Amino acid sequence: EMILVSLLDLNEAPEFTNQNFSIDENSINGTTVGVLSAIDVDADDVLSYQVIGGTGVGILDVNEVTGEVSVVDDSLLNYELTPSLDLLVEVVDSQGLSNSTNILVELNDLNDEQNLIVNSALPVSEGGAAVIVASFLRAVDEEQSDDLLVYSIVNAPVQGTLEVGGIPASVFTQDDLNQGRVSYVHDGSESLSDSFEFLVDDGAGVATG
């Protein structure tokens, strides 16, 4: 005698596979970070995704249908401020069963170029000298200290000389400017203006001039 047992297929919640991502800092809006992966043992079940928490809320978002994680606010994608972000994401199947996981997104630190924020005219008396301080010439770099921001003279002044610590020089640093070690010495000629051209560099990437 045989007893027939009929099994009812019960819906089971989907599950995420473990995954973390990385992306370059300063990546523009719309940049793909990665694609979430979830599995559901119930054949032909339709899954949807959503963000429900984490430090990456408002900076990263997840496509509800594809699970693609992308950048939505690139102004906050800064390694120096936040080297990593996390997102608490949820996956839901067509029957309403869900599961959640926390994914980590690490930012790749890229070189941030220096910015020249002050470059003002320096008043000098005929035949006199004036100290070039940071209020007249100033560059900043988020990643480098001022002693590593180097100014290189491309075209020297014609009616005067640049000096560092009283010695003619063609190279000086932002720290030299901060400490009042850089001076322009006029040669006494009958001139109303003079100038010099320079490049400033943090030692990585591209110089600013």
C-alpha positions in Angstrom: 0.0 0.0 0.0 1.3 3.4 -0.9 0.7 6.8 0.7 1.0 9.8 -1.6 2.5 12.8 0.1 2.0 16.1 -1.7 4.5 18.9 -0.7 3.5 22.5 -0.9 6.2 24.8 -2.2 6.5 27.6 0.4 7.9 30.9 -0.6 11.4 31.6 0.8 13.0 35.0 1.4 15.8 36.1 -1.0 19.4 36.3 0.3 22.2 38.6 -0.5 25.6 37.3 -1.4 28.5 39.0 0.5 29.9 41.9 -1.4 31.7 45.2 -0.9 32.8 47.8 -3.4 35.3 50.5 -4.0 35.2 53.7 -6.1 37.5 56.7 -6.7 36.8 59.8 -4.7 35.3 62.7 -6.6 33.6 60.3 -9.1 30.9 62.2 -10.8 27.1 61.7 -10.4 25.9 58.6 -12.2 29.1 56.7 -11.8 28.4 53.0 -11.2 29.8 51.7 -7.9 28.7 48.1 -8.4 25.7 45.8 -8.8 24.1 44.1 -5.8 23.6 40.4 -6.1 20.8 38.4 -4.3 19.5 34.9 -4.9 16.1 33.5 -4.5 15.5 29.7 -4.6 12.0 30.3 -5.8 12.1 30.1 -9.5 11.0 33.2 -11.5 10.6 35.3 -8.4 11.0 39.0 -9.1 13.3 40.9 -6.7 13.4 44.6 -5.9 16.0 46.6 -4.0 16.0 49.7 -1.8 18.2 51.6 0.6 17.0 51.7 4.2 20.0 53.3 6.0 23.7 53.8 6.3 26.2 56.7 6.1 26.0 56.6 2.3 22.3 57.7 2.2 22.0 60.7 -0.1 25.5 60.1 -1.6 24.8 56.7 -3.1 21.6 55.1 -4.3 20.4 51.7 -5.6 18.3 51.1 -8.7 15.1 49.4 -7.5 15.0 46.9 -10.4 18.7 46.2 -11.3 20.3 46.6 -8.0 22.9 48.9 -9.5 24.6 51.2 -6.9 25.5 54.6 -8.3 26.7 58.1 -7.2 24.0 60.7 -6.6 25.9 63.4 -4.8 29.5 63.7 -5.9 30.1 66.8 -3.7 30.3 64.5 -0.7 32.5 61.8 -2.2 35.7 63.0 -0.6 38.3 60.6 0.9 39.7 63.2 3.2 36.3 63.7 4.8 34.9 60.2 4.7 37.2 57.3 3.5 34.4 54.8 3.4 30.6 54.7 3.3 28.1 52.0 4.1 24.6 51.3 2.9 22.0 49.2 4.6 20.0 47.7 1.6 17.0 45.5 1.5 15.9 43.0 -1.2 12.2 42.1 -1.4 10.6 39.3 -3.5 7.2 39.4 -5.2 5.5 37.8 -2.2 6.8 40.5 0.2 9.5 38.5 1.9 12.7 40.4 2.4 16.3 40.3 3.6 18.8 43.0 4.3 22.5 43.5 4.4 25.1 46.2 5.0 27.5 46.8 2.2 30.8 48.7 2.5 32.0 51.2 -0.1 35.6 52.2 0.2 36.8 55.4 -1.5 40.1 55.3 -3.3 42.3 58.3 -2.3 43.4 60.3 -5.4 45.8 63.2 -5.4 43.9 66.5 -4.9 45.7 69.3 -6.8 46.8 72.5 -5.1 44.7 75.6 -5.5 46.1 79.2 -5.8 43.6 81.2 -3.7 45.5 84.5 -3.3 47.7 86.3 -5.8 47.7 90.0 -5.1 49.8 93.0 -6.1 52.6 93.8 -3.7 53.3 97.5 -3.0 57.1 98.3 -3.1 58.9 101.7 -2.9 61.4 102.6 -5.6 64.7 101.0 -4.7 63.1 99.4 -1.6 62.1 95.9 -0.6 58.9 94.2 0.6 58.2 90.9 2.2 55.8 88.7 0.3 53.6 87.1 2.9 50.7 84.7 2.6 48.2 87.5 2.5 49.7 88.4 -1.0 50.4 84.9 -2.3 48.7 81.7 -1.0 48.2 78.2 -2.3 46.4 75.4 -0.4 46.3 71.6 -0.7 44.1 69.4 1.3 46.7 66.6 1.4 50.0 68.3 1.7 51.6 70.6 4.3 52.7 74.1 3.4 56.4 73.1 3.4 55.7 70.7 0.5 53.9 73.3 -1.7 56.8 74.5 -3.9 56.8 77.6 -6.0 59.2 77.5 -9.0 60.0 80.8 -10.8 59.4 80.4 -14.6 60.2 84.1 -15.5 62.0 86.1 -13.0 61.2 89.8 -12.3 63.0 92.3 -14.6 63.3 95.3 -12.3 64.2 93.5 -9.1 65.2 90.2 -7.4 63.4 87.6 -5.4 65.1 86.6 -2.2 64.6 83.9 0.4 66.2 84.7 3.7 68.2 87.5 2.0 69.6 85.2 -0.7 68.5 85.4 -4.3 66.3 82.4 -5.1 64.2 80.8 -7.8 62.4 78.3 -5.5 60.5 78.8 -2.3 57.7 77.1 -0.4 54.3 78.2 1.0 55.8 77.8 4.4 58.6 80.3 3.4 55.8 82.8 2.6 54.0 82.0 5.8 57.1 82.7 7.8 58.0 86.0 6.0 61.2 84.6 4.5 60.4 85.7 0.9 61.1 89.2 -0.3 61.1 91.2 -3.5 64.0 93.8 -3.8 63.5 96.6 -6.3 66.6 97.6 -8.3 65.9 101.3 -8.1 65.1 101.8 -11.8 62.4 104.1 -13.0 59.6 101.6 -13.3 56.0 101.6 -12.3 55.5 97.8 -12.1 57.3 94.5 -12.2 56.1 90.9 -12.2 57.3 87.3 -12.1 55.8 84.1 -13.4 55.7 80.9 -11.3 54.4 77.4 -11.0 53.3 75.9 -7.7 53.2 72.2 -7.2 52.5 69.7 -4.4 54.9 67.2 -5.8 52.2 65.0 -7.3 50.0 65.5 -10.4 50.0 68.8 -12.3 51.5 72.1 -11.3 49.4 75.3 -11.1 50.5 78.6 -12.5 
